[in-house]
Amino acid sequence: MNYLFEENNILTSPYEAFLFDTKHDGFPVKAHWHYFMEIIFMIKGTAIINCNDEEYTLEPGDLILFHPQAVHAIFTASQEPLKYDVLKFDINSLNITISNTSKLSAIFKSAINDPAAPILLPAKLFKNFSLDNILNSCIEEILNKDYGYDIRFQALVSSLLIEILRIWRRNGFNTNTTALVASDTDSLYTILQYIDEHSHETLKVEYLAEKCHMSYSYFAKKFHELYGQSCKDYIEFIRISKVKDLLLFTNFDLNYISQETGFADCSHLIRTFRKKTGVTPKQFRLKHTITKM
């Protein structure tokens, strides 16, 4: 079964930092999601990033931030190899409080889907901030694991996140009105994994609400507040994301793909895919030929 969820052991390894080089590492990076926050800093080449069905172009010096649970994939815009730094970390483990009120994790959670807090930040916004030194230092700390490396890593990442917040604030983002999430909505953060694992089956929103011990109306309201779309639309988004992966990385026919991704039949798949993307699955497969680096 084709799952998008990428498992990370947050308890034993809450931080990752490494240089990704498409000459040596597996590429392109297929659509996936995880509970970590992820930051990519482009060093060489031009990358095409797909995040939650939005497409971004990343040039050298640019940075992109993936919020926890965002579905994202990475491709190249040319034959030139890509090099980029990657940070992955559990933002909840950064015990940094702003003005003795809000944790960084709460502030960044409130930034999700806020137009004043774009996830793509071009190089020009960091002209007075040494991104490359911060990323290199993070990678060195994780590689060497010297005494206190975790504290040093947290300090470096926190400095980077504060700079991002300052950029967003200049863009109109209000850091003083963080999202207050009630404890009874905690199960909504894990229901995405269930949807991923069972998207090939018939999924009723009523059943998902029941799993979260919520009424249908309360579940639907809270889901939309957290993820910016209805649960039904999210299920369809996950299915279409899996269809795209199978179109790009396999030679399976549409009958097989429709069965694997939860569509009633091939016609249902084609109709829904065209509605969401503007092209048929066949046109999508022909247009997006993936070249192995």
C-alpha positions as CSV (number, residue, x, y, z in Angstrom):
1,M,0.0,0.0,0.0
2,N,1.2,3.5,-0.9
3,Y,1.5,5.6,2.3
4,L,2.5,9.2,2.4
5,F,3.3,9.2,6.1
6,E,7.1,9.3,6.9
7,E,7.7,7.8,10.3
8,N,10.1,9.7,12.6
9,N,11.2,8.7,16.1
10,I,10.5,12.0,17.8
11,L,11.3,10.7,21.3
12,T,14.8,9.3,20.5
13,S,15.8,11.5,17.6
14,P,13.9,14.8,17.6
15,Y,16.5,16.6,15.3
16,E,17.9,15.9,11.8
17,A,20.3,18.1,9.8
18,F,22.1,17.1,6.6
19,L,23.2,18.2,3.1
20,F,21.1,16.6,0.3
21,D,22.9,16.1,-3.0
22,T,20.9,14.6,-5.9
23,K,24.2,13.2,-7.3
24,H,24.3,10.7,-4.4
25,D,20.9,10.8,-2.7
26,G,17.6,9.3,-4.0
27,F,15.8,11.8,-6.1
28,P,13.1,13.1,-6.8
29,V,11.6,13.2,-3.3
30,K,8.2,11.6,-3.5
31,A,5.1,13.2,-1.8
32,H,5.2,12.6,2.0
33,W,4.3,14.1,5.3
34,H,5.5,13.8,8.9
35,Y,5.1,15.4,12.4
36,F,8.4,17.3,12.1
37,M,8.8,20.8,10.9
38,E,11.2,20.8,7.9
39,I,13.3,23.7,6.5
40,I,15.1,23.5,3.2
41,F,17.9,26.0,2.2
42,M,18.7,25.8,-1.5
43,I,22.5,25.9,-2.4
44,K,22.7,24.8,-6.0
45,G,20.2,24.3,-8.8
46,T,16.5,25.1,-9.1
47,A,14.0,23.0,-7.3
48,I,10.2,22.6,-7.9
49,I,8.5,22.2,-4.6
50,N,4.9,20.9,-4.3
51,C,3.4,21.6,-0.8
52,N,-0.3,21.0,0.0
53,D,-1.1,21.2,-3.8
54,E,0.7,24.6,-4.2
55,E,3.8,24.8,-6.4
56,Y,6.9,26.8,-5.5
57,T,10.2,27.4,-7.3
58,L,13.3,27.4,-5.0
59,E,16.5,29.2,-6.3
60,P,19.9,29.3,-4.6
61,G,19.7,31.3,-1.4
62,D,16.0,30.7,-1.0
63,L,14.4,29.0,2.0
64,I,11.2,27.1,2.3
65,L,9.5,25.9,5.5
66,F,7.1,22.9,5.7
67,H,4.8,23.0,8.7
68,P,4.2,19.6,10.5
69,Q,1.8,17.4,8.6
70,A,2.2,19.3,5.3
71,V,2.3,17.0,2.3
72,H,5.3,17.9,0.2
73,A,7.4,16.7,-2.7
74,I,10.6,17.9,-4.4
75,F,11.6,17.8,-8.0
76,T,14.1,19.6,-10.2
77,A,13.5,22.2,-12.9
78,S,16.5,21.2,-15.0
79,Q,19.2,18.5,-15.5
80,E,21.5,20.4,-13.2
81,P,22.1,18.5,-9.9
82,L,20.6,20.0,-6.8
83,K,22.2,20.7,-3.5
84,Y,20.3,21.9,-0.4
85,D,20.5,21.8,3.3
86,V,17.8,20.1,5.3
87,L,16.6,20.7,8.9
88,K,14.0,18.5,10.4
89,F,12.9,18.9,14.0
90,D,10.1,18.5,16.5
91,I,9.2,22.2,17.1
92,N,7.4,21.2,20.3
93,S,10.8,20.2,21.8
94,L,12.1,23.7,21.4
95,N,11.4,25.0,24.9
96,I,11.6,28.7,23.9
97,T,9.0,31.1,25.1
98,I,8.4,34.5,23.5
99,S,7.8,37.4,26.0
100,N,6.9,34.8,28.7
101,T,3.6,34.0,27.0
102,S,3.6,31.9,23.8
103,K,5.9,29.1,22.8
104,L,7.4,29.1,19.3
105,S,5.4,26.0,18.4
106,A,2.1,27.8,19.2
107,I,3.1,30.9,17.2
108,F,4.1,28.8,14.1
109,K,0.9,26.7,14.4
110,S,-1.1,30.0,14.2
111,A,0.8,30.9,11.0
112,I,-0.5,27.9,9.0
113,N,-2.5,29.1,6.0
114,D,-2.0,32.8,7.0
115,P,-1.2,34.8,3.8
116,A,1.1,37.1,5.8
117,A,3.3,34.1,6.7
118,P,4.4,32.6,3.4
119,I,6.4,29.3,3.6
120,L,8.7,30.4,0.7
121,L,11.2,33.1,1.7
122,P,13.5,34.4,-1.0
123,A,17.2,35.1,-0.4
124,K,16.7,38.9,-0.5
125,L,14.8,38.7,2.8
126,F,17.9,37.4,4.6
127,K,20.4,39.9,3.4
128,N,21.4,40.8,7.0
129,F,21.2,37.2,8.3
130,S,23.8,34.5,7.6
131,L,21.5,31.6,6.6
132,D,24.4,29.4,5.3
133,N,26.4,29.7,8.5
134,I,23.3,28.8,10.6
135,L,22.5,25.7,8.5
136,N,26.1,24.6,8.3
137,S,26.5,24.9,12.1
138,C,23.3,22.9,12.6
139,I,24.6,20.1,10.4
140,E,28.0,20.1,12.2
141,E,26.3,19.8,15.6
142,I,24.2,16.8,14.5
143,L,27.2,15.1,12.8
144,N,29.6,15.6,15.7
145,K,27.2,15.2,18.6
146,D,29.7,17.0,20.9
147,Y,28.8,17.8,24.5
148,G,25.7,19.9,24.6
149,Y,25.0,19.6,20.9
150,D,21.3,19.4,21.4
151,I,21.2,22.7,23.3
152,R,23.4,24.3,20.7
153,F,21.2,22.9,17.9
154,Q,18.1,24.3,19.6
155,A,19.7,27.7,20.0
156,L,20.6,27.8,16.3
157,V,17.2,26.7,15.1
158,S,15.5,29.1,17.4
159,S,17.5,31.9,16.1
160,L,16.5,31.0,12.5
161,L,12.8,30.7,13.5
162,I,12.9,34.1,15.2
163,E,14.3,35.6,12.0
164,I,11.5,34.0,10.0
165,L,8.9,35.5,12.5
166,R,10.5,38.9,12.1
167,I,10.1,38.7,8.4
168,W,6.5,37.6,8.7
169,R,5.8,40.4,11.2
170,R,7.0,42.9,8.7
171,N,4.6,41.3,6.2
172,G,1.7,41.8,8.6
173,F,1.6,38.6,10.6
174,N,0.4,39.1,14.2
175,T,2.5,37.0,16.6
176,N,0.4,38.1,19.5
177,T,-2.7,36.1,18.6
178,T,-1.5,32.6,18.6
179,A,-3.9,29.7,18.1
180,L,-5.2,28.4,21.3
181,V,-5.9,24.7,20.8
182,A,-8.2,23.0,23.2
183,S,-6.9,19.7,24.6
184,D,-10.0,17.9,23.3
185,T,-8.8,18.4,19.7
186,D,-5.5,16.6,20.2
187,S,-6.9,13.5,18.4
188,L,-7.2,15.7,15.3
189,Y,-3.4,15.7,15.0
190,T,-3.3,11.9,14.7
191,I,-6.4,11.4,12.6
192,L,-4.3,12.4,9.5
193,Q,-2.2,9.3,9.9
194,Y,-5.4,7.1,10.0
195,I,-6.7,8.9,6.8
196,D,-3.4,8.2,5.1
197,E,-3.4,4.5,6.0
198,H,-7.0,4.0,5.1
199,S,-7.5,6.3,2.1
200,H,-7.9,3.3,-0.2
201,E,-11.0,2.4,1.8
202,T,-14.5,4.0,2.1
203,L,-13.9,6.8,4.6
204,K,-16.9,8.5,6.1
205,V,-16.4,11.7,8.0
206,E,-19.0,10.6,10.5
207,Y,-16.8,7.6,11.4
208,L,-13.7,9.7,11.7
209,A,-15.5,12.1,14.1
210,E,-16.5,9.1,16.1
211,K,-12.9,7.9,16.3
212,C,-12.0,11.4,17.7
213,H,-14.9,11.1,20.2
214,M,-16.6,14.2,18.7
215,S,-19.9,15.0,17.2
216,Y,-19.9,15.3,13.4
217,S,-20.5,19.1,13.5
218,Y,-17.8,19.7,16.1
219,F,-15.3,17.5,14.3
220,A,-16.0,19.2,10.9
221,K,-15.6,22.7,12.4
222,K,-12.4,21.9,14.3
223,F,-10.9,20.1,11.3
224,H,-11.5,23.1,9.0
225,E,-10.0,25.4,11.6
226,L,-6.8,23.4,11.9
227,Y,-6.3,22.4,8.3
228,G,-8.0,25.1,6.3
229,Q,-10.3,22.7,4.4
230,S,-13.1,20.2,5.0
231,C,-12.2,16.7,6.0
232,K,-13.9,15.4,2.8
233,D,-11.7,17.7,0.7
234,Y,-8.6,16.6,2.6
235,I,-9.4,12.9,2.0
236,E,-9.7,13.7,-1.7
237,F,-6.4,15.6,-1.6
238,I,-4.6,12.7,-0.1
239,R,-6.0,10.3,-2.7
240,I,-5.1,12.6,-5.6
241,S,-1.6,13.0,-4.1
242,K,-1.2,9.2,-4.1
243,V,-2.5,9.0,-7.7
244,K,0.2,11.6,-8.7
245,D,2.9,9.5,-7.1
246,L,1.8,6.3,-8.9
247,L,1.5,8.1,-12.2
248,L,5.0,9.6,-11.8
249,F,6.9,6.6,-10.3
250,T,5.2,3.5,-11.7
251,N,3.8,2.2,-14.9
252,F,0.5,0.9,-13.3
253,D,-2.6,1.4,-15.4
254,L,-5.5,3.6,-14.3
255,N,-7.7,0.6,-13.3
256,Y,-5.1,-0.5,-10.8
257,I,-4.3,3.0,-9.6
258,S,-8.0,3.7,-8.9
259,Q,-8.3,0.5,-6.8
260,E,-5.2,1.4,-4.8
261,T,-6.2,4.9,-4.1
262,G,-9.9,4.6,-3.0
263,F,-11.7,5.6,-6.1
264,A,-14.9,3.7,-7.1
265,D,-13.5,3.0,-10.6
266,C,-11.3,4.4,-13.4
267,S,-14.0,6.9,-14.6
268,H,-14.4,8.2,-11.1
269,L,-10.6,8.7,-10.8
270,I,-10.3,10.5,-14.2
271,R,-13.3,12.8,-13.4
272,T,-12.0,13.8,-10.0
273,F,-8.4,14.1,-11.1
274,R,-9.4,16.5,-14.0
275,K,-11.6,18.5,-11.6
276,K,-8.7,19.0,-9.2
277,T,-5.8,19.4,-11.6
278,G,-7.3,20.6,-14.9
279,V,-5.8,17.7,-16.8
280,T,-6.4,14.0,-17.1
281,P,-4.2,11.4,-15.4
282,K,-2.8,10.5,-18.8
283,Q,-1.9,14.1,-19.7
284,F,-0.4,14.6,-16.2
285,R,1.8,11.5,-16.7
286,L,3.0,12.6,-20.1
287,K,3.7,16.2,-19.0
288,H,5.7,15.3,-15.8
289,T,8.3,12.9,-17.0
290,I,10.6,12.3,-14.0
291,T,14.3,12.1,-14.8
292,K,16.4,10.2,-12.3
293,M,19.5,12.2,-11.3
